[in-house]
């Protein structure tokens, strides 16, 4: 064994540091576990080393005896030829206090213990989380009092009519809550009664999970009837529009904003800006089931996925300009779809399903896509005039 491979005080400190970094040492202390003396075996010189490299062995042994952080246990090495020598065999730590001193963590442990005591007094339900995640607590120590105060305020005062903006804790705003959302969620899951938590929402969906009011969704639409009076375009809250049906016979839903703005006039009709997968915002508008409804999206795989989802809610919706003839008539405008979908779709009619299959299988070329803004305007005008 070479001198380099013999254990040094630095090696032992590194082992203890790794255990500190896992958090288990501080968890043991915080949970009240009695300290069991820790003896770390050392890689030490052999009898052969003692005979061949006596000076190096002496220097190694002296280094250990000068490292007075540890209590050393020794072993006897040698015999008749080279004489009997007592060499360090194990480095021992006999108490938590000694351990914190060796690691130079005494002040951090003291701060953690203080935070744990205070939290046990104010919010005892959170102590177990602190004991299990002590290093997280230390990382958050400057914000810890605000975090506990925020949790308690939410527990005592929050209700379903409040937005997060209404949390009224000194020094805490929505940016603070958003920045500490993960730890706040972990603490609230332990502090709140079960009926205050909607576990169908992940902790990342903070407002929904803890039953705050969420930012409302909006629907943007234009009136296409040239004879209509009043505003030609509005953006309204979904929850309000769900109870106040639009007076229109036909509802068009499109994806592209410029197409939406330039959509041709149609009597007794409105056009809604769909917004891609945000179409789920239309689900609360139950009155759409009583309107003629046409969806026009890009001719690509994701366009058909969106159509499929919309039709799962509104089974009567028809597609517009999402057919083979429209695609082939605009070949010079084809582009490539960046990340095509491949999932099986249940809600497409036979013609749509066949075209979707051809797009998935690259029948027309690699990832062919026809965006709706590339469809000629005369084609749109002709489509909306069809009976």
N, C-alpha and C positions, 0 to 999 in steps of 0.2 A: 504494500500500500504506500503510495507516495504521500509526501507531506501535504500536498495540495488537497488530497482526498480526506485527510483527518478533519474531523468536525472542529469548527471554530465558534466562538461566541456569536459571531455574525450569522453563521448558519442557523444556530438555535433561535436567535432573534427573528430570522426570516420565517422559520416554522411557526413561531408564536404569532407573528404578524399576519400570516395567512389565516390562522384561526380567528384572529381579531377581525379580519376583513370579511369572514363568513358571518360574523355577528354572534356566533354561538357562545363565546366566552361572556359577552355582556348579557346575553339572554340568561345564561346560568346564574349570573350574579343578580340580575333584576328579578328573577323568579324565586329567589331565596334559596337556591340550592347550596348546600354546604360545600365548601371547597375541599376537594380531594387532592392531596399533593400530587403534582405533575412531575414525572421523572422522564426526561428525554434522553434516550440512549445516544452515546457518542461513538462516532467512528474513530477509533484510537489506534496508536501504534501497536504493532505486534512485538513478540519477543525477538524476532529477527530484526525488526526495525531498531529495537533497543540496542542490539549488538552492533549493527552496521552504521547507525546514524544517531549515536547517543546524544550528540550536541543538539541536533534538530528536535529530538524527543524532549530534551530538557527545556528547550525554548518553547515548544508547544505546550508542555505542562505548565510552565511559568505563565504563559498567556492566560491559561484558564484560571490559575490561582489568583491572578490579578483582576480577573473579571468577577468582581465580588457581587454582581447582581444575583448570582445563583448560589445555591448550596450544592456542593459537589459530592457525589458518591464516587469512590475509587475502587479500583480492582488491582490485584497483585499480578505483576507481569515479570517474567524472568526466572532465574533459577541459579544453579551452581555456577554456570559459566559466566553469566553477566551480572549476577547478583539480583536480589529481589527489589523491585521498584513499585511504588504505589502511583498509578496513573489515573487521571480522571476517567470515569466510566459513564456517569449520568449527570446531567444538569437538572437540578430540582427547583421547582417553584412551590413554595409552601403556603401561600395565601393569595387572596385576590389583591390585597394591597401591594404585595411584592410584584405580582404580575403587572398591575397598572404602572408601577414604578419602572419595571424593566422595559415596558413598551412606551413609556412616557405618555401615558394616557390618563393620568390621575385627574387632571382638570376636566377632561371630556367626560369621564365617568361621573364626576361630581355634578356636572351640568345635567347629564342624563338623569341621574338620580333625583335631582331637584325637579326636573320637568315631570318625571314619573310621579313623585309625591303630589305635586300640584294637580296633576290631571286626575289622580285617584280621588282627590278631594272634590274636584269640580265635575268630573265625568268618569266615574269608575268603570263604566262599560267599555271604555277605550283602553284601559290599562293592558289588557291581554294583547292587543295589537301592538302597543308600544314595546312590550316585552319580547314579542316575536320579531319585531323589526326595529331594533334599537339603533342601528346605523342610519336608517331612514330618518328616525327622530332627530339624531344629531345633525344630519344634513339640513334638516328643516328647523333647527333650533331657533333661528332668528324670527321665524314666522309662526312658531308653534302656538304661542298664546293666541294669536289671531285665528289660527285654524280651529282651536278648541272653542273659542268664543263664537266663531261662525257656526260650528256644528251645534252648539247649544242654542244659538239664536234661531236657527232653522227648526230645531226640535220644539222650541217654545212658541214661536210666533208665525212660522211660515204656514201658508194655506194655498189651496188650489187656485185662488183668485190673484195670486201674486206672481210677478215676474222676478227673475233673479236680481234684476236691477233694484228691487225694493228691499233686499237684504241690507239692514241698517246696523252695521258694525263699524266702530271707529277704525279707520285705516284700511278697510276692506271695500273693494269695488268689484265690478264684474270681471275686470282683468285679473285681479287677484284670484278670484274663484276659478276662472278658466285656467290660469297658470298652475293651480294646485288641485285641479279637478280629480286627479287620480287618487291622491291621498284623502281628500275630502269624501270621496265616494266610499273608500274603505272605512273611514270613521263613521260616516252616516249609516252605513249598512249595519254597524254595531250599536249605534245610539238610538236610531228610530224604531218605533213599533213597526211590525211587519206590514200593517195596512198603510203605512206612509211611504212604502217603497213599491214601485212598479218594476218587478224584476224581468218583465218582458223587454225592457229597455236596458241596454248595456250601460255601464258607468260612464262611457264616453257621451251618452245621450243624457247628460246630467239633469237638465230641466225636466225632461220627461220621466226619468227614473224616480226623481224625488217630488214629482207631482206639482211642479211649478207650471205656470202658464208658459206656453211656448210661443215663439214668434209666429204670428199668423202667416199662412200662405196666401198668395194673391193670384188672381186670374186676370189676364189682360185680354181684352176683346175689342173688336171693331164692329160697328153696325154697317152692314153692307147694303141695306135698303136705302136707295137715294131719296126716298120719300119720308124717311124717318126724321123726326125733329129732335132738338136737344143735342147732347154730346154725341160725337161720331165715334169716340174711342174712350174707354174707361179701364182702369185697373181697380179691382175691388177685392175685398177679403173673401176667401173661400167660404168661411162659416156664414157670412152674410148672404153671399150669392146662393148658397145651398137652400136658403129659405125664401129667396126672392127670384123665381124663375124668369129668365129672359123671354120676352114676347117675340119669339122667332119660330118659324116653321123648320128651318134647316140650320144646323150648326156644322161649320167646317173647322177642322183642327189641323193646323200646319206647324212646321218646325222652324223654318227660316224666317228671321224677323223682316227682312226686306220683302220677301214674298208675302208675308202677312200684311205689311203696310200697303203693298201694291195690288192686293187681291181684288179681282174685278167686282163691280157692283152685282148684287144678287138680291132680288126681292125677298122680303121676309126672312132674311138670313143674317147670321153673325159669323165672324171668323175668330177663333181663339188661338193665341200663340201657345203652342204646346210645350216647348222647351225640352224635347227629348225624353229622357227617362223621368223627368219631373211630371210627366203626364199623370202620375199617381195622384196629383193634387186634384184631378177632376173627379175622383171616386166619390167624394161627398155630394156631388151635384146629381142627386138621384133623378131630378126632373129631366136630365138628358135622355133618359130612357123613353121619354114621351116625344122626343124630337127626332127628325131625320138627322142622321149624324154621319159625316164623312171625314175620314182621316187621310191626310196626305203627308207621307214622310219620304225620306230619301229611298231610292231603290238600292238598298244594300241589306246585308244580313241584319244589322241592328235596326233598320227601319221596320223590318218584318217582326223582329222581337217586340218592338214597341207596339205595333199593331196587335200582335198576339195578346199582350198584356191588357191593352185597352179593351179588346173584344172579350176578354175574360170577365170584365166588369159590365161592359155594355155590349151584349151579344149581337145587337142589331147594327152595329157600326159597319159601314162599308168603306173600302179603301178607294182612293182616287188617284189616278195616274201612277199606280204602283203595279204596272202590268208589263208583259213582255213587249208589246208593240211600242209603248212609250220608251222603254229601254233601248230597243233596236233603232228607233227613229232618232235617237240622240247619241249615237255611238261616238261621234267626234268629241263629245263632252264627257266621256267616261274618265274617271280617275280611279285611284286605288284606295280601297278601304284599309285603314291602318291595322286594325286588329279584328278581323271578321269573327262573328259568332258562329257556333256550330250546334247549339242546343236544339233538341226536338221541340217543335211548336205544335200545340194541339188545336189552336183556335183559327188557323188559316183555312180558307176555302181551297178547293182543289187547284185552281189556277195559281193562287198565291203560293200554295205549298210547293207546286212544281217549280215556280220561278225561284223561290227561296232555296230549294234543293240545288238548282242549277248554279246559283250564286255560291253556295257552300262548296260545291264540287268544282268550281272554276270552269264551268262549261263555256263561258264567254271569254275567259282569260283569267289572269291572276287577280283575285280580290276586286272584281269589277264593282264600281259604284257610280250611280248617277244621282248627284245631289239635286234637290228640288229647285235650287236657284239657277240651275243650268238648263232647266226645261223651258222651252220657248214660251213667251207670253201668249202667243196665239193658241198654243195647245191648252193653256190654262183656261182661256176664255171659252174655247170650244167645250172643254170638260164641264164647266159650270152651267152651260146652257143645255146640257143633255137632260131629258125628262127624268 
